[in-house]
Amino acid sequence: MAGAPDARREVRTLLLTDHPAGATHNIYVSGQVATVLRFEQDCDPARTKLLGWEGRFEPPLVGGRKVVLEPIRDLGKDERIPLLVTLVDGTEIPFLVSPPRSEEWGWTDQQVNVFKNRESFNAVLSTLHAALKREERLKEENERLKKEEKSVDHAWATLLINGEQEKTPFRKERKMVLKNEDMDITIEAYSGPGKTAAVIHLTNTYNERPWKFRDARLTSPRTADTTRPFALRMNRTMIVQGQSGTIAVVADKSAFESKEGLVDLFLEIYREDGMQQVTVTLDHKLIRK
């Protein structure tokens, strides 16, 4: 599959000596996603407190060197929940538990490794692992972009997303309009020679937090655990309230092939929290000879 990467769930290294004494550090959390804070020494459960967690978080777990936070729901864009972690040696470390940043490059913390001494072996090792992980991710992204530059299907998807259908071999065949509590959705299905395409228009009508793209999957109902290849383009991965965004997908005939012949496929679009936003049926009959 070619498309945007998953919404970021980061394992971070936090070096306390990088910040002024008494600084409060942000921890970015998402609803129903556990975030682990890991320290160099044991935490004191009696003196580690998340202020006003009731009704917003599962009971915080404090044990050994770890603190586990799990919001029941997404925090509002302006919500900041104070967290004070006290280590067994009496060191107090203040945090602000916050929603992911609204910028497109924001993330949710999966794990935060917290170090008082940046020169310690574990701090250096954790920092090195984080740097290697970032380097590997950049290499994978560069390889993906190089492949897409040479892909005809990605070029067609780019034209479709820009409203330049007349420059493609595709013909619009069907249109469907959907509406739910937070999104207006318009789906357009296209037929093409040896291919088919779909364009999904999304309008965010929810006024709390931006909608963020996580990923997309193209599957057969007979082999739902196996994704089929396709080209994907979008004009934005984050849609704020009142804003619209467009996703275009092009799939080659080979993706529809099975032992029984050509089959219909399901295109599933997921938002950042892992919830499925929309499912589009790609009809194999739209593939023209």
C-alpha positions as CSV (number, residue, x, y, z in Angstrom):
1,M,0.0,0.0,0.0
2,A,1.1,3.5,-0.6
3,G,-0.3,6.2,1.5
4,A,0.3,8.5,4.5
5,P,2.0,7.0,7.5
6,D,0.2,6.2,10.7
7,A,-0.7,8.9,13.1
8,R,2.4,9.2,15.3
9,R,2.6,7.4,18.6
10,E,6.0,8.2,19.9
11,V,8.5,6.7,22.3
12,R,10.3,9.8,23.6
13,T,13.4,10.5,25.7
14,L,13.0,13.4,28.1
15,L,16.2,14.7,29.6
16,L,15.3,16.9,32.6
17,T,18.6,18.7,32.7
18,D,17.8,20.1,29.2
19,H,15.2,22.4,30.8
20,P,15.3,25.2,33.5
21,A,14.8,24.0,37.0
22,G,11.2,23.6,37.9
23,A,10.0,23.5,34.3
24,T,6.8,21.7,33.6
25,H,6.9,19.2,30.7
26,N,4.1,18.3,28.4
27,I,2.9,14.7,28.0
28,Y,0.6,14.2,25.0
29,V,-2.3,11.7,25.4
30,S,-5.3,10.5,23.4
31,G,-8.5,8.9,24.5
32,Q,-8.4,5.2,25.3
33,V,-4.7,5.0,24.5
34,A,-2.3,4.2,27.4
35,T,0.7,6.4,27.9
36,V,3.6,5.1,30.0
37,L,6.1,7.3,31.8
38,R,9.3,5.4,32.8
39,F,11.8,6.8,35.3
40,E,15.3,5.8,36.4
41,Q,14.2,4.9,39.9
42,D,11.0,3.9,41.7
43,C,8.1,6.3,42.0
44,D,6.4,7.0,45.3
45,P,2.7,6.1,44.8
46,A,1.5,8.1,47.8
47,R,3.1,11.3,46.5
48,T,2.4,10.9,42.8
49,K,-0.9,12.6,41.9
50,L,-2.9,13.4,38.7
51,L,-5.1,16.3,39.6
52,G,-8.8,15.9,38.9
53,W,-8.5,12.6,37.0
54,E,-11.9,11.3,38.0
55,G,-14.3,11.1,35.0
56,R,-11.5,11.9,32.6
57,F,-9.0,9.1,33.1
58,E,-8.9,5.5,34.2
59,P,-7.3,5.3,37.7
60,P,-3.6,6.2,37.2
61,L,-1.3,3.2,37.8
62,V,1.9,3.9,39.8
63,G,4.2,1.0,40.4
64,G,8.0,0.5,40.3
65,R,9.6,2.9,37.9
66,K,6.4,3.5,35.8
67,V,3.3,5.7,35.8
68,V,0.5,4.7,33.4
69,L,-2.1,7.2,32.2
70,E,-5.2,6.3,30.1
71,P,-7.7,9.0,29.2
72,I,-11.3,7.8,29.0
73,R,-11.9,10.3,26.1
74,D,-9.9,12.8,24.1
75,L,-9.0,15.9,26.1
76,G,-10.4,19.2,24.9
77,K,-8.0,21.3,22.9
78,D,-7.5,23.7,25.9
79,E,-7.5,21.0,28.7
80,R,-4.2,20.6,30.7
81,I,-4.2,18.3,33.6
82,P,-1.4,18.7,36.2
83,L,0.6,15.6,37.1
84,L,3.2,15.5,39.9
85,V,5.5,12.5,39.9
86,T,7.5,12.0,43.1
87,L,10.4,9.6,43.1
88,V,11.4,7.6,46.2
89,D,14.4,10.0,46.7
90,G,12.0,12.9,47.1
91,T,12.6,14.4,43.7
92,E,9.4,16.0,42.4
93,I,8.8,16.2,38.6
94,P,5.8,18.3,37.4
95,F,4.1,17.6,34.1
96,L,1.1,18.9,32.2
97,V,-1.0,16.1,30.6
98,S,-2.2,17.6,27.3
99,P,-4.0,16.6,24.1
100,P,-1.8,16.0,21.0
101,R,-0.6,19.2,19.3
102,S,-3.0,20.5,16.7
103,E,-0.2,20.9,14.1
104,E,0.0,18.2,11.4
105,W,3.2,17.0,12.9
106,G,1.8,16.4,16.4
107,W,2.0,13.1,18.2
108,T,0.6,11.0,21.0
109,D,3.1,9.7,23.6
110,Q,3.2,6.0,23.8
111,Q,6.1,6.0,26.2
112,V,8.2,8.7,27.7
113,N,11.6,7.7,29.2
114,V,12.5,10.4,31.8
115,F,16.1,10.9,32.9
116,K,17.4,13.3,35.6
117,N,21.0,12.7,34.5
118,R,21.6,13.1,30.8
119,E,25.1,11.6,31.1
120,S,23.9,8.3,32.5
121,F,24.4,5.2,30.5
122,N,20.6,4.6,30.2
123,A,20.0,8.2,29.1
124,V,22.6,8.0,26.4
125,L,21.4,4.6,25.2
126,S,17.7,5.8,25.1
127,T,18.7,8.9,23.2
128,L,20.7,6.8,20.7
129,H,17.8,4.4,20.1
130,A,15.5,7.4,19.5
131,A,17.9,8.9,17.0
132,L,18.3,5.6,15.1
133,K,14.5,5.2,15.0
134,R,14.1,8.6,13.5
135,E,16.8,7.9,10.9
136,E,15.1,4.6,9.9
137,R,11.7,6.4,9.6
138,L,13.3,9.0,7.4
139,K,14.9,6.4,5.2
140,E,11.5,4.5,4.8
141,E,9.7,7.8,3.9
142,N,12.3,8.7,1.3
143,E,12.1,5.3,-0.3
144,R,8.3,5.6,-0.4
145,L,8.5,9.1,-2.0
146,K,10.9,7.8,-4.6
147,K,8.6,5.0,-5.6
148,E,5.6,7.4,-5.8
149,E,7.5,9.8,-8.0
150,K,7.6,7.1,-10.7
151,S,4.1,5.8,-10.2
152,V,1.5,6.6,-12.9
153,D,-1.3,5.8,-10.5
154,H,-0.1,8.4,-8.0
155,A,0.0,10.9,-10.8
156,W,-3.6,10.1,-11.7
157,A,-4.6,10.4,-8.0
158,T,-2.9,13.8,-7.8
159,L,-4.9,15.1,-10.8
160,L,-8.2,13.7,-9.3
161,I,-7.5,15.4,-6.0
162,N,-6.9,18.7,-7.8
163,G,-10.2,18.4,-9.7
164,E,-8.5,17.8,-13.0
165,Q,-10.5,14.7,-14.0
166,E,-10.4,15.7,-17.7
167,K,-6.6,15.1,-17.7
168,T,-7.1,11.5,-16.6
169,P,-8.6,8.4,-18.2
170,F,-11.3,8.2,-15.5
171,R,-15.0,8.8,-15.9
172,K,-17.2,9.6,-12.9
173,E,-19.9,7.0,-12.5
174,R,-21.5,7.3,-9.1
175,K,-21.8,9.8,-6.3
176,M,-22.9,9.3,-2.6
177,V,-23.5,11.8,0.1
178,L,-23.2,10.8,3.8
179,K,-23.5,12.7,7.0
180,N,-22.7,11.8,10.6
181,E,-22.3,13.7,13.9
182,D,-18.9,15.2,13.1
183,M,-18.3,14.8,9.3
184,D,-20.0,15.5,6.0
185,I,-18.8,13.0,3.4
186,T,-19.1,12.9,-0.4
187,I,-17.9,9.8,-2.3
188,E,-17.3,9.8,-6.0
189,A,-16.6,6.5,-7.9
190,Y,-14.8,6.5,-11.2
191,S,-14.3,3.9,-13.9
192,G,-11.1,3.6,-15.9
193,P,-9.2,1.4,-18.4
194,G,-7.7,-1.4,-16.4
195,K,-8.2,0.6,-13.2
196,T,-10.8,2.2,-10.9
197,A,-10.7,5.2,-8.6
198,A,-12.5,6.9,-5.8
199,V,-12.5,10.5,-4.5
200,I,-13.6,11.1,-0.9
201,H,-14.5,14.7,0.2
202,L,-14.5,15.2,4.0
203,T,-15.9,18.3,5.8
204,N,-15.2,18.6,9.5
205,T,-18.4,19.8,11.2
206,Y,-17.2,19.0,14.8
207,N,-15.9,22.1,16.7
208,E,-13.7,20.4,19.4
209,R,-10.6,18.9,17.8
210,P,-9.2,18.6,14.3
211,W,-9.8,15.5,12.3
212,K,-6.6,13.7,11.5
213,F,-5.9,11.0,9.0
214,R,-4.3,7.8,10.3
215,D,-4.2,5.3,7.4
216,A,-6.2,3.6,4.7
217,R,-6.7,-0.1,3.8
218,L,-7.9,-1.8,0.7
219,T,-9.2,-5.3,1.4
220,S,-11.3,-8.1,0.1
221,P,-14.2,-9.4,2.2
222,R,-12.8,-12.8,1.7
223,T,-9.2,-11.9,2.9
224,A,-9.9,-9.0,5.2
225,D,-6.5,-9.5,6.9
226,T,-4.6,-8.8,3.7
227,T,-4.3,-5.4,2.2
228,R,-4.2,-4.9,-1.6
229,P,-1.9,-2.3,-3.3
230,F,-3.2,1.1,-4.3
231,A,-2.1,4.7,-4.8
232,L,-3.4,7.4,-2.4
233,R,-3.1,11.2,-2.5
234,M,-4.7,13.7,-0.1
235,N,-4.6,17.5,0.0
236,R,-4.3,17.6,3.8
237,T,-3.9,15.0,6.6
238,M,-5.5,17.3,9.2
239,I,-8.9,19.0,8.8
240,V,-9.9,21.6,11.4
241,Q,-13.6,22.5,12.2
242,G,-15.3,24.0,9.1
243,Q,-12.5,22.9,6.8
244,S,-12.7,20.4,3.9
245,G,-10.2,17.9,2.7
246,T,-10.0,15.4,-0.2
247,I,-8.6,11.9,-0.5
248,A,-8.1,10.3,-3.9
249,V,-7.4,6.6,-4.5
250,V,-6.5,4.7,-7.7
251,A,-6.4,0.9,-7.8
252,D,-5.2,-1.3,-10.6
253,K,-7.1,-4.3,-11.9
254,S,-4.4,-6.6,-10.5
255,A,-5.5,-5.6,-6.9
256,F,-9.0,-7.1,-7.6
257,E,-7.8,-10.4,-8.8
258,S,-8.5,-13.6,-6.9
259,K,-8.7,-17.4,-7.7
260,E,-12.4,-16.9,-8.5
261,G,-11.8,-13.9,-10.8
262,L,-12.2,-10.2,-10.1
263,V,-13.8,-9.3,-6.7
264,D,-15.1,-6.1,-5.2
265,L,-12.8,-4.4,-2.6
266,F,-13.4,-2.3,0.5
267,L,-11.5,1.0,1.0
268,E,-11.4,1.8,4.7
269,I,-10.3,5.3,5.9
270,Y,-9.2,5.5,9.6
271,R,-8.8,8.6,11.7
272,E,-6.1,9.3,14.2
273,D,-7.8,7.5,17.2
274,G,-8.1,4.3,15.2
275,M,-11.8,4.6,14.5
276,Q,-13.0,3.8,11.0
277,Q,-14.4,7.0,9.4
278,V,-15.8,5.7,6.2
279,T,-15.9,2.5,4.1
280,V,-16.1,2.7,0.3
281,T,-16.9,-0.2,-2.0
282,L,-14.7,-0.3,-5.1
283,D,-16.8,-2.2,-7.6
284,H,-14.7,-4.3,-10.0
285,K,-17.3,-3.7,-12.7
286,L,-16.0,-0.1,-12.9
287,I,-12.8,-1.4,-14.4
288,R,-13.0,-0.8,-18.2
289,K,-11.2,-2.9,-20.8
